[in-house]
Amino acid sequence: MKRNELIAARKSKGLTQLELAQRIGITRAYLANIERGEHDPSLKVAQAIARELKKNISVIFRPESA
């Protein structure tokens, strides 16, 4: 996953980790783990993140090598 894409997309919307996490119904700690690459989100969570950030899921969660 391209975690820099996720962080950049979140920040471009002016959202903190807590704000985004609350909007999609997860904890800030879980979102932080996703951003650090320590956890892969479920498809449902990935879709919620992409929808909230108004980004294509494949842009935010593409493999590092892509």
N, C-alpha and C positions, 0 to 999 in steps of 0.2 A: 504494500500500500504506500502511496505517495503521501506521507504524513505532512510534508510541507504544504501540499495542496490543500489539505483539510484545514490546517492552521491558517494559511493565507486566506482561504475562503471565509472562515469564521471571523477573522479580524477585519476583512474587507466589509463585512456586514455590521461591524462595530459591536460584535457580541463577545462577552466573556465566556469562558468555559461553563461557568455556572448558568448563565442565561440560556445558552444553547442547550445544555443538559436539561434544564427545567422545561424548555419548550418541547423537547422530544420525549420526555419522561424517563430519563436515565439520571444517574448520579454524576456529579462533576468529576469524581474520582475515576469513574468508568470512562468518561469522555477523555480525561487526561491520559489514561492508559491506552486508549485507542490512538490518540495523537502521538504518543511516544512509541507506538508500535508494539506495545507489550500485550495487547489484546486485539484480535480481529473482531469487528462487530458482526452481529448476525445480519442477515439480509434485511430483516425488518428495521433494525437500527440504522444500517447504512442507507436504506431508502429514506428514512425519516430525516437523517442528517442532510442528505442531498436535497430533499424537498424543502427543508427549512432554509438551506443556504442558496436555494434556487440554482443549483449546479447539477450537471449530469453526473449520475453516480459513477460512471466509468472514468470521469476526469478526476474525481476525488479519491476513488479507491482502486486505481489501476496499480498493477504490480510495480515495484521499484525499478525493475529492468526496462519498463516500457518508456 
